[in-house]
Amino acid sequence: MAREKWCCDSMQGASAHRRGRAIFVFADPPSEEGGEVRFWLASRALDYDMIREDPPPVIPPYLALTPSTRQSIAFCPWCGSRLSRFYRRRYTQLLDSELDTEFGSPGSPGSD
């Protein structure tokens, strides 16, 4: 019997929506020093293409809008699976190098 690629349908859906205005999930690969994969729950209030514009859009201060944010997670928010265990050999499906520009790499200035 083949092993499931996703811990649940909601996790698969959240991963698929990482380019839009949505709540989504992604991962950062282990560091070269043998660190662990980091999993993130993130949200974006503006379309991905708008955030990448040069120059970026000006947000009036009275809106108090955070264009995007992320929080490190250890468990799937929908089914409770331990992410480091379930995605031990499957984490690459959650990688997205373009998100490094938006959120910063772990350990870089401005990152969590």
Summary of the structure (lengths in Angstrom):
residues: 112
radius of gyration: 15.1
end to end distance: 39.0
largest distance: 55.1
contacts: 255
relative contact order: 0.22
helix: 25%
strand: 20%
